[in-house]
Amino acid sequence: MTTTFATIAMLLGIVGLYSVTSFAVGPRTREIGIRIALDANKRALYKLVFQESAKPLVLGLVSGCSALSR
């Protein structure tokens, strides 16, 4: 039973990470496409996507951990 709950929690975490990344990067899809068309550095694009998705992710982690500590 613990394994089942752990698997469900992991799947929810994966879906949550995907949705946060999609929500953060979605509005900049056109810009990213233009950067790719202009032969931008892939490392710079990965950094851009990571920075855009890291802000809401960190905010969610901090608020979630603070709620658990109460």
N, C-alpha and C positions, 0 to 999 in steps of 0.2 A: 504494500500500500504506500509506503514511503517513496519507493521508486516511481510509482505512478504520479504522485504529487510533485516530485522533483522534476519529472519529465514535463508535466504540464507547466510548472513554473519556468522551466528553461524555454519552452516553446513560447510562452507569453513574453518572456524577456527578449527573445529573438524578434518576435513580431513588433514589440515596442521599439527596439533599436531600428528596425527597418522603417517604421512609420515616422520616427523622429528624424531620421536621415532624409526620407522622402519629403517630409514637411519642410525641412530646413533648406534643402537644395532645389526643390520644385520650382520656386519662383525664378531661380537663376539658370534654368535649363537652357534658355536661349543664349545667354552669355557664355555658358560653358561650351555650347555648340559652336559659337563663333570662335572661341579660343582654340578649339580643336581644329577648326577649318584653317585657322591661321598658324597651325603647327606649333601650338604651345607646348611647353615642357610638361610631360606627364606628371612629373613629381610635383610641379606647381599646381596642377589641377587636383591631384590627390590631396594636397595640403589645403587648397581652397574648400574642397568638399568636407574634409575632416574638421576644419575650423568652423564651417557653417553648421555642421551637425553636432559638434562638441559643446557648443554653448548651451543649447536646450538640454542636452544630455547631462551635463554637469549640474545644471540647475535642478533637474529632476532627481539626480542622485543625492544632492545635498538636502533637498526638501524631503525626500523619502527617508534618508538616514536620520534626519532630525525628528521626523515623526515617529520613527522606531525607538528612538532614545527616550521618549517621554514616558 
